[in-house]
Amino acid sequence: MLACELSDPSVTFDDSWWKPMGMRGSVSYLVHFNNTLIPYENQIGDPGEFLLNEWQTRWIPQYAATFLGAAEAAYDYTLSHIKSQKRENDPFVQHRIAKMVLNIKSAHMWLDHVARLWEEGNIIEAKSAGNMVRYQVEQLATDTVNHAVHTCGARGLIQPSSLERIVRDLTLYTRHDNDDQLLATIGKSVFGEQHDCSFFNP
């Protein structure tokens, strides 16, 4: 891995390709290097270290934290929406709010668990738990947002509603990994089969 001085005139950027359904407030550049000199001291770690030491596993839980943030934002929007319409006594609304709260509490417990493993230096267990939390919190967050949509109705999906943006963003962001392949990776680890715990390749 290499660090590069991006203000170097040999480096140019192109954001014209970035037109995702979600994440409209972000940008991902194509970066072009035209005979850019990168000094030896700009090398980060040893060659291959990122892959050989499975550094990717150390930030897999951050995906779950992002999913949880979307779930919490959807919950806050839904609660405000319900109160503005004075629907607190609707038993169906109460059921959906209860599910949303349980999902969010569960997601926090999963994230707290994996964070504690990393902090305590239980590396092997932390890697395995990180994949589990990545999968499980995606399911919990998606379910929470679905409850928000059902509770708030179509009006909540019209711009400039923040729920509309949350639905777009979460739909795209959860696709960074194939959750079926991730689940298969977790299964392989249970059986002690060889598996890629960083990129979930078959």
N, C-alpha and C positions, 0 to 999 in steps of 0.2 A: 504494500500500500504506500502511496506517495502523497505528500502535501504539495500543493501548487500555489504559486502567487497568482491569483486570478486577475490582478490588475495588469499583468504582463500583456503588452499589445498583441502578442501572438495568440492570445486566448480570446475567442469570441463566443457569444451566447445566442441561442435561438429558442424563443418560447412559443413560436407560432404553432407547433404541433400539439400543444397542451390544451385540449378541449374535452376534458372528461365530463361525464354526466354530473358527478359530484365534485367536491373540492374546488369549486370555481374561485374561491378566494385565495387559492394557492397557485404556485407555478413550479413546474419542473423543467429545467432547461436542458436542451441539447448543448453540450459544450464542445467546441471544436479547438483542437490544438494544432497549430501550424509550426512544426519544428520547434516546439517549446522546450527550453532547457530546464530540466529539473535537477538541481544539485543533489549529490549523494546524501548530504545531511538531511534532506527532506524525506528520506525513507522512514516509514513508521514501522517499527518492529523488524523482524527478520522476514525474508521472502517466504511466503506461504503460511505465515504464522496465523493469519486470520482464519484460514480454513483448517489448518492442522490442530489449532487449539480451540476450534469451535466457538469463536467469539460471537458469532451470530446468535448463539443460544442465550447470551447475556442480555440481549434486548428484546427477545421475543415477548416477554411479559408486558413491554410497553404498548404493544398492540392492544392487549387486553385493557390496559389503563385508558387508552383512547376510546375503546368501545364503551367502557363504563362511563366515561365523560359524556358521551352521546346519550346513553340511557338516562343519566341524571338530568341532563338538559331537557330531554323529552318528558321526564317525570315532572320537572318544575313547570314546564309549559302546560302540561295537562292539568296539574293541580290549580294553577291560576285560571285556566279556562273553565274548569268545573265550578270554581268559586264565583266567577263572574256571571255564570248562568244559574247559580244557586241550585246545583244538582247534587249536592252532597248527600242527600237522603235517598238517592236512587240506588237500589241494591245491586244493580248490574255495574254501575260506576264504582261502588264500594269494592266489589269483587276484583275489578280490573286494577284499581289503585292498590289493593292488597297484594296482588300478584307482582305489580311493578316494584313495590317496596321490598318484597321478599327476594326478587331477582337482584335488586341493587345491593341489598345486605349480603346476599350470597356471593356476589361478585367481589365485594370488598373483602370477604373472608378468604376467598381464593387468592387474591392479590397479596393480602397480608401474609398468607402462608408461604407463598413462593419468595416474597421479599425476606422473610425471616430465614429461610433456607440459605439464600445467597449471603445474608449478613453473617450467618453462623459458619459459613465456609463448607456447607454440605453440597459440594459442586455437582456431583453426579445426580443426587436426588433433586437438586434445584433445576437442573436441565430438564429432567423428566417432568417435574411439576410445572415448569414454565410452559411446556407444550400443552399440558392439561389445562392450565389456566387460560392459555391463548384460545383453545377450542371452547371451553366451557363458558367463558365470559362472552364470546361471540354469540352463543346460543341465548344466554341470558339477556344480553343487550338487544338483540334482534327481537326477542319476545316482548321485551319492555316497550320498544318503539312500536311494535304492532298493537299492543294494548293502548298506547297513546293515540294511534290513528283511529282505532275503533271507538275510542271514547270521545275524541274531538271531532270526528267526522271529516267530510271532504273539505270543509272550510279551513281546517288546520293544514291542508296541503296546498293552499293558495299563497303565493308570494304576496307580501313579505313575511309570512309566518315563519318563525324560527323552526317550527316542526317540519315544514317543507324542506328546509335546508338540512336538518338532521337526517331525515329519511334519505335524501340524496347522498349525503356524505357517508353515512354508515353503510349504505348499499354498495358503494364503490370500495370503501376502505376495507371492508371485511373480505373482499375478493383478492386481497394481496396474497393470500395463500388459499389453496383448495382445502376446505375443511374436511372433505372426505379423505384426502391423502394424509392430512394431519391426524385424523382419527385412526387411520391405518398405521401410522407411525407409532402412535401411543399403544396400539394393540401389539405391534411387533416388539416394543420394549417390554411389555408385560410377559411375553413368551420368550424373551431373551434372544430374539432373532436380530440379525444385523439390520441396522436402520440408520438413516440420515437424520439426526436430531436437530439439524440446523435448517435444512432446506426441504425436508420431507419428500425427497425424490423416491420413486418406486424402486 
